[in-house]
Amino acid sequence: MKWLFIASTVLTLLLLGGSAMFWTLHASTGADVPRLRAVGLFRWAVVVVLGTFNIWIFTRVGGAIIDIWFPGAPPAPPPALIDGQLPGRPPPEDTAPKN
């Protein structure tokens, strides 16, 4: 999943950079073709970002469905604690006087 995010970030930055370049060309010359190319590259950048988000979400949804339909072994139960004992510590000693 890390490589998907890296590839998506690089591709998005390249598309936005190309869009900015063509938008600057349109702003400086007033030609219509660079504006159309800038708009097209920007829209492709949006497609890449939304597609990456969809892959991330549906990977989690698919994993949850698999976990629901094919559950793994349940976790081991925690050890029983004696009254006053904290997890990871020995049981308290009896300090009360014995009658």
Secondary structure, DSSP 8 states (H G I E B T S, - for coil): -HHHHHHHHHHHHHHHHHHHHHHHHHHHH--HHHHHHHHHHHHHHHHHHHHHHHHHHHHHHHHHHHHHHS------------TT--TTS------S---
